[in-house]
């Protein structure tokens, strides 16, 4: 199950995600963990989670830190073009 892009994009504007995003950026030294770039950073979800009871996507801020990584736009796009992000029921 892939997240609905509009709904997921809306969740990425939520205060809880913005706080979580800042924490991950700080953890990763405000650099892309792949190439070291300091510009155009995003926090990437290494996998998606679906609630096994409701079938709904888990909110972006509800992931363990180990499932989140800072990437620049270029590395993020390259990763998405080369790999399918796995989805797990939780």
C-alpha distances in whole Angstrom, upper triangle without the diagonal:
4,7,9,12,15,14,13,16,18,17,18,22,22,25,23,21,24,26,24,23,27,27,25,27,30,29,29,32,31,30,27,27,27,30,31,31,32,31,28,26,22,20,17,15,15,12,9,9,8,11,12,14,13,9,9,9,12,14,15,18,18,17,20,22,21,18,19,21,23,23,25,24,25,23,20,20,21,19,16,18,18,15,12,10,9,7,9,10,13
4,6,8,12,11,10,13,15,15,16,19,20,23,21,19,22,24,22,21,25,25,23,25,28,27,27,30,28,27,25,25,24,27,29,28,29,28,24,22,19,18,15,13,13,11,8,10,9,13,14,17,15,11,10,8,12,13,13,17,17,16,19,21,20,17,17,19,21,20,22,20,22,21,17,17,18,16,13,15,16,14,10,9,9,8,11,12,15
4,6,9,8,6,9,11,11,12,15,16,19,18,16,19,21,19,19,22,23,21,23,26,26,25,28,26,26,24,24,25,27,28,28,28,26,23,21,17,16,14,12,14,11,8,10,9,12,15,16,14,11,9,7,10,10,11,14,15,15,18,20,20,16,16,19,20,20,21,19,21,21,17,17,19,17,14,17,18,16,13,11,12,10,12,13,15
4,6,5,6,8,10,11,12,15,16,20,19,17,19,22,21,20,24,25,23,25,28,28,28,30,28,28,26,27,27,29,30,29,29,27,23,22,19,18,16,15,17,15,12,13,12,15,17,18,15,13,10,9,12,12,13,16,17,18,21,23,23,20,19,21,22,22,23,20,22,22,19,18,21,19,16,18,20,19,16,14,15,13,16,16,18
4,6,5,6,8,10,10,13,15,18,18,16,18,21,20,18,22,24,22,23,26,27,26,28,25,25,23,25,25,26,28,26,26,24,20,19,16,16,14,14,16,15,13,15,15,18,20,22,19,16,13,11,14,13,13,16,18,18,21,22,23,19,18,20,20,19,20,17,19,20,16,15,18,18,14,16,19,18,15,14,16,15,18,19,21
4,6,5,6,9,10,11,13,17,18,16,17,20,20,19,22,24,23,24,27,28,27,29,27,27,25,27,27,29,30,28,27,25,21,20,17,18,17,17,19,18,16,17,17,19,22,23,19,17,14,13,15,13,14,17,19,20,23,24,25,22,20,22,22,21,22,19,22,22,19,18,21,21,18,20,23,21,19,18,20,18,21,21,23
4,5,5,6,9,10,11,15,15,14,16,19,18,18,21,23,22,23,26,27,27,29,27,27,26,27,28,30,30,29,28,26,22,21,18,17,17,16,19,17,14,15,14,16,19,19,16,15,11,10,12,10,11,14,16,17,21,22,24,20,19,21,22,22,23,21,23,24,20,20,23,22,19,21,24,22,20,18,19,17,19,19,20
4,5,5,6,9,10,14,13,11,13,16,15,14,18,20,18,20,23,23,23,26,23,24,22,23,24,26,27,25,25,23,19,18,14,14,13,12,15,14,11,13,13,15,18,19,16,15,11,9,10,8,8,11,13,14,18,18,20,17,16,17,18,18,19,18,20,20,17,17,20,19,16,19,21,19,17,15,16,14,17,17,18
4,5,5,7,9,13,14,11,12,16,15,14,17,19,18,19,22,23,23,24,22,22,21,23,23,25,25,24,23,20,17,16,13,13,13,13,16,16,14,16,16,19,22,23,20,18,15,13,13,11,10,13,15,16,19,20,21,18,16,18,17,17,18,16,19,19,16,16,19,19,16,19,21,20,18,16,18,17,20,21,21
4,5,6,7,11,12,10,12,15,15,14,17,19,19,20,23,24,24,26,23,25,24,25,26,28,28,26,25,23,19,18,15,15,16,16,19,19,16,17,17,19,22,23,20,19,15,13,14,11,11,13,15,17,20,21,23,20,18,20,20,20,20,19,22,23,19,20,23,22,20,23,25,24,22,20,21,20,22,22,22
4,5,5,9,9,7,10,12,12,12,15,17,17,18,21,22,22,24,22,23,22,24,25,27,27,25,24,22,19,18,14,13,14,13,17,16,14,14,15,16,20,20,18,17,13,11,10,7,7,9,11,13,17,17,20,17,16,18,18,19,20,19,22,22,19,20,23,22,20,23,25,23,21,18,19,18,19,19,19
4,6,8,9,6,7,10,10,9,12,14,14,15,18,19,19,21,18,20,19,20,22,24,23,22,20,19,16,14,11,10,11,12,15,16,14,15,17,18,22,23,21,20,16,13,12,9,7,9,12,13,16,16,18,16,13,15,15,16,16,15,19,19,16,17,20,19,18,21,23,22,20,17,19,18,20,21,21
4,7,9,7,7,10,11,10,12,15,16,16,18,20,21,22,19,21,21,23,25,26,25,23,21,19,16,15,13,13,15,15,19,19,18,19,20,21,25,26,23,22,18,16,15,12,10,11,14,16,19,19,21,19,17,18,17,18,18,17,21,22,18,20,23,22,21,24,26,25,24,21,23,22,23,24,24
4,5,5,6,9,10,11,13,14,15,16,18,20,21,23,20,23,23,24,26,28,27,25,23,22,19,18,15,14,16,16,20,20,18,18,19,20,23,24,21,21,17,15,14,10,9,9,12,15,18,18,21,19,17,19,18,20,21,20,24,24,21,23,26,25,23,26,28,27,25,22,23,22,23,23,22
4,5,5,6,9,10,11,12,14,15,17,18,20,21,19,22,23,24,27,28,27,25,23,22,20,18,16,15,17,17,21,21,20,20,21,22,25,26,24,24,20,18,16,12,11,10,13,15,17,17,21,19,17,19,18,20,21,22,25,25,22,24,28,26,25,29,31,29,28,24,26,24,25,25,24
4,6,5,6,9,10,11,13,14,16,17,19,20,19,21,22,23,25,27,26,25,23,22,21,18,15,14,16,15,19,19,17,17,19,19,23,23,21,21,18,16,13,10,9,6,9,12,14,14,18,16,15,17,17,20,21,22,25,25,22,24,27,25,24,28,29,27,26,23,23,22,22,22,20
4,5,5,6,8,10,10,12,14,15,16,18,16,19,19,20,22,24,23,22,20,19,17,15,12,10,12,12,16,16,15,16,17,18,22,23,21,21,17,14,12,9,6,5,9,10,13,12,16,14,12,14,14,16,18,18,22,21,18,20,23,21,21,24,26,24,23,19,21,19,20,21,20
4,5,5,6,9,10,10,12,14,15,16,14,17,18,19,22,23,22,20,18,17,15,13,11,10,13,14,18,19,18,19,21,22,26,27,25,24,21,18,16,12,10,9,12,13,15,14,17,16,13,14,13,16,17,17,21,21,18,21,24,22,22,25,27,25,25,22,23,22,24,24,23
4,5,5,6,9,10,11,12,15,16,14,17,18,19,22,24,22,21,19,19,18,15,13,12,15,15,19,20,19,20,22,23,26,27,26,26,22,19,17,13,11,9,12,13,14,13,16,16,13,15,14,17,18,20,23,23,20,23,26,24,24,28,29,27,27,23,25,24,24,25,23
4,5,5,6,9,10,11,12,14,13,16,16,17,20,22,20,20,18,19,17,14,12,9,12,12,15,16,16,17,19,20,24,25,24,23,20,17,14,11,9,6,9,10,10,9,13,12,10,12,12,15,17,18,22,20,18,21,24,22,22,25,26,24,24,20,21,21,21,22,20
4,5,5,6,9,10,11,12,11,13,13,14,17,19,17,17,15,15,13,10,8,6,9,11,14,16,16,17,20,22,25,27,25,24,21,18,16,13,9,8,11,11,12,10,13,12,9,10,9,12,13,15,18,17,15,18,20,19,19,23,24,22,22,19,21,20,21,23,22
4,5,5,6,9,10,10,9,12,14,15,18,19,17,16,14,14,14,11,10,9,12,14,17,19,20,21,24,25,29,30,29,28,25,22,19,16,13,11,14,14,14,12,15,15,12,12,10,13,14,16,19,19,17,20,23,21,22,25,26,25,25,22,24,24,25,26,25
4,6,5,6,9,10,10,13,14,15,18,20,18,18,16,17,16,13,12,10,13,14,16,19,19,20,23,24,28,29,28,28,25,22,19,16,13,11,13,13,12,9,13,13,11,11,10,14,16,18,21,20,18,22,24,22,23,26,27,25,25,22,24,24,24,25,24
4,5,5,6,9,8,10,11,11,15,16,15,15,14,15,15,11,10,7,10,11,13,16,17,18,22,23,26,28,28,27,24,20,18,16,12,11,13,11,11,7,10,10,7,7,7,11,13,16,18,17,15,19,20,18,20,23,23,22,22,19,20,21,22,23,22
4,5,5,6,5,7,9,10,13,14,12,12,10,12,12,8,8,7,11,13,15,18,19,21,24,26,29,31,31,29,26,23,21,18,15,13,16,15,14,11,13,13,10,8,6,9,11,14,16,15,14,18,19,18,20,23,23,22,23,20,22,23,24,26,25
4,5,5,6,9,11,12,16,16,14,14,12,14,15,11,12,11,14,16,18,21,22,24,27,28,32,33,33,32,29,26,23,21,17,15,18,17,15,12,14,15,12,11,9,13,14,17,20,18,18,21,23,22,23,26,27,26,26,24,25,26,27,29,27
4,6,8,9,11,11,14,16,14,15,13,16,16,13,13,11,13,15,16,19,21,22,26,27,30,32,32,31,28,25,22,20,17,15,17,15,13,10,11,13,10,9,9,12,15,18,20,18,18,21,22,21,22,26,26,24,25,22,24,24,25,27,25
4,6,6,8,7,11,12,10,11,11,13,14,11,11,10,12,14,15,18,20,22,26,28,31,33,33,31,29,25,23,21,18,17,18,16,15,11,12,13,10,8,6,9,12,15,17,15,15,19,19,18,20,23,23,22,23,21,22,24,25,27,26
4,5,8,9,12,13,9,11,9,12,14,11,13,12,15,17,18,22,24,26,29,31,34,37,36,35,32,28,26,24,21,19,21,20,18,14,15,17,14,11,9,11,13,16,18,16,17,20,21,20,23,25,25,25,26,24,26,27,28,31,30
4,7,9,12,12,9,9,6,9,10,8,10,10,13,16,18,21,23,25,29,31,34,36,35,34,31,27,25,23,19,18,21,19,19,15,16,17,13,11,8,9,10,13,15,14,15,18,19,19,21,23,24,24,25,23,25,27,28,30,30
4,6,9,8,5,5,5,8,9,7,10,11,13,16,17,20,23,25,29,31,34,37,36,34,31,28,26,24,20,20,22,20,20,16,16,17,13,10,7,7,8,11,13,12,13,16,16,16,19,21,21,21,23,22,24,26,28,30,30
4,5,6,5,5,6,8,9,7,8,9,10,14,14,18,20,23,27,29,32,35,34,32,30,26,24,23,19,19,22,19,19,16,15,15,12,8,5,4,5,9,10,8,9,13,13,13,15,17,18,18,20,18,21,23,25,28,28
4,6,6,8,10,12,13,10,11,10,11,13,13,16,19,22,26,29,31,34,33,31,29,26,24,23,19,19,21,18,17,14,13,13,11,7,6,6,8,12,12,9,10,14,13,12,15,18,17,17,19,17,20,22,24,27,27
4,6,8,11,13,13,11,12,12,12,14,13,17,20,23,27,30,32,35,35,32,30,27,26,25,21,22,23,20,20,17,15,15,13,9,8,7,8,11,10,7,9,12,11,10,14,15,14,15,17,17,19,22,24,27,28
4,6,9,11,12,11,13,14,14,17,17,20,23,27,30,33,35,38,38,35,33,29,29,28,24,24,26,24,23,20,19,19,16,12,10,8,8,11,9,8,11,13,12,12,16,17,16,17,20,20,23,26,28,31,31
4,6,9,11,10,13,14,15,18,18,22,24,28,31,34,36,39,38,36,34,30,29,27,24,24,26,23,23,19,19,19,16,12,10,8,8,12,11,10,13,15,15,15,18,20,20,20,23,22,25,27,29,32,32
4,6,8,8,11,13,15,18,19,22,25,28,31,34,37,40,38,36,34,30,29,27,23,24,26,24,24,20,20,20,17,13,10,8,6,10,9,9,12,14,14,15,18,19,20,21,23,22,25,28,30,33,33
4,7,7,10,13,15,19,20,23,25,28,31,34,37,39,38,36,33,30,28,26,22,22,25,24,23,20,21,20,17,14,10,9,7,10,12,12,13,16,17,18,20,22,22,23,25,24,27,29,31,33,33
4,6,9,12,15,18,20,23,25,28,31,34,37,39,37,35,32,29,28,25,22,22,25,24,24,21,22,21,18,15,11,9,7,8,10,11,12,14,16,17,19,20,22,23,24,23,27,28,31,33,33
4,7,10,12,16,18,21,22,25,28,31,34,36,34,32,29,26,25,23,19,20,23,22,23,20,21,20,16,14,10,8,5,6,8,10,10,12,14,15,16,18,20,20,22,21,24,26,28,31,31
4,7,9,13,15,18,19,22,25,28,31,33,32,30,27,23,22,20,16,17,20,19,19,16,17,16,13,10,7,6,4,6,9,9,9,11,14,14,15,17,19,19,20,19,22,23,25,28,28
4,6,10,12,15,16,19,22,24,27,30,28,26,23,20,19,16,13,14,17,15,16,14,15,14,10,8,6,5,6,7,10,10,8,10,13,12,13,16,17,17,18,16,19,20,22,24,24
4,7,9,12,13,16,19,21,24,27,26,24,21,17,16,14,10,11,13,12,13,11,12,10,6,5,5,6,9,10,13,11,9,12,14,13,13,17,18,16,17,14,16,17,19,21,21
4,6,9,10,13,17,19,22,25,24,22,19,15,14,13,10,11,13,11,12,11,11,8,6,5,6,7,9,10,12,10,7,10,12,10,10,14,14,13,13,10,13,14,16,19,19
4,5,7,10,13,16,19,21,21,18,16,12,11,11,8,10,11,8,10,9,9,6,5,7,9,10,13,13,15,13,10,13,14,11,11,15,15,12,12,8,10,10,12,15,15
4,7,10,14,17,19,22,22,19,18,14,13,14,11,13,13,10,10,10,8,5,6,7,10,11,14,15,16,13,11,13,14,10,10,14,13,10,10,7,8,9,11,14,15
4,7,10,13,15,18,18,16,15,11,11,12,11,13,12,9,11,12,10,7,8,11,14,14,17,17,19,16,13,15,16,12,11,15,14,11,9,5,5,6,7,11,12
4,7,10,12,15,15,12,11,7,8,9,9,12,11,9,11,13,12,9,10,13,16,17,19,19,21,18,15,17,18,15,13,16,17,13,11,7,6,5,6,9,10
4,7,9,12,12,10,9,6,6,9,9,11,9,8,11,14,13,10,12,16,19,20,23,22,24,22,19,20,22,18,17,20,20,17,14,10,9,6,5,6,6
4,6,9,8,6,6,4,6,9,11,13,11,11,14,17,17,14,16,19,22,23,26,25,27,25,22,23,24,21,19,22,22,19,16,13,11,7,6,5,6
4,5,6,5,5,6,6,10,13,14,11,12,15,18,18,16,18,22,24,26,29,28,30,28,25,26,28,25,23,26,26,23,19,16,14,11,9,6,5
4,6,5,8,9,10,14,16,18,15,15,17,21,21,18,21,24,27,29,32,31,33,31,28,29,30,27,25,27,27,24,20,18,15,11,9,5,5
4,6,8,11,11,15,18,19,16,17,19,23,23,21,23,27,30,31,34,34,36,34,30,31,33,30,28,31,31,27,24,21,19,15,13,9,8
4,5,9,10,13,16,18,15,17,20,23,24,21,23,27,29,30,33,32,34,33,29,30,32,29,27,29,30,27,23,21,19,15,13,10,10
4,7,9,12,15,17,15,16,19,22,23,20,21,25,27,28,30,29,31,30,26,27,29,26,23,26,27,23,20,17,15,12,11,8,10
4,6,9,12,14,13,14,17,20,21,18,19,23,25,26,28,27,29,28,24,25,27,24,22,25,26,23,19,17,15,12,11,10,10
4,6,9,11,10,11,15,17,18,15,16,19,21,22,24,23,26,24,21,22,24,21,19,22,23,20,16,14,13,9,10,9,10
4,6,8,7,8,11,14,15,13,14,17,19,21,24,23,26,24,21,22,24,21,20,23,24,21,18,14,14,11,10,10,9
4,6,5,8,11,13,15,13,13,16,18,20,22,21,24,23,20,21,24,21,20,23,24,22,19,16,16,13,14,13,12
4,6,6,10,11,13,10,10,12,14,16,18,18,21,20,16,18,21,18,17,21,22,19,18,14,15,13,14,15,14
4,6,8,9,12,11,10,13,14,17,19,20,23,21,18,21,23,21,20,24,25,22,21,17,17,16,16,16,15
4,7,9,12,10,11,14,16,19,22,22,25,23,20,23,25,22,21,25,25,23,21,17,16,15,14,14,12
4,6,8,6,7,11,14,17,20,21,23,21,18,21,22,19,19,23,23,20,18,14,14,13,12,13,11
4,5,6,7,11,14,17,20,22,24,21,19,22,23,20,20,24,24,21,20,16,15,14,13,15,12
4,5,5,8,11,14,18,20,22,19,17,21,22,19,20,23,23,20,20,16,16,16,16,18,16
4,6,8,11,14,18,20,21,18,17,20,20,17,18,22,21,18,18,15,15,15,15,17,16
4,7,11,13,16,18,19,16,14,17,18,15,15,19,18,15,15,11,11,12,12,14,14
4,7,10,13,15,17,14,12,15,17,14,14,18,18,16,16,12,13,14,15,17,17
4,6,10,12,14,11,10,14,14,12,13,17,17,15,16,13,15,16,18,20,20
4,7,10,12,10,9,13,14,12,14,17,17,17,18,15,18,19,21,24,23
4,7,8,6,6,9,10,10,11,14,15,15,16,15,18,20,22,25,25
4,5,5,6,9,10,11,12,14,15,16,18,17,20,22,25,28,28
4,6,5,6,8,10,11,12,14,15,17,16,20,22,25,28,28
4,5,5,6,9,10,11,12,14,16,17,20,23,26,29,30
4,5,5,6,9,10,11,12,14,14,18,20,23,27,28
4,5,5,6,9,10,11,12,12,15,17,20,24,25
4,5,5,6,9,10,12,12,16,18,22,25,26
4,6,5,6,9,11,12,16,19,22,26,27
4,5,5,6,8,9,13,16,19,22,24
4,5,5,6,7,11,14,17,21,23
4,6,8,10,14,16,20,23,26
4,7,10,13,16,19,23,25
4,6,9,12,16,19,21
4,6,9,13,16,19
4,7,10,13,16
4,7,10,13
4,7,10
4,6
4
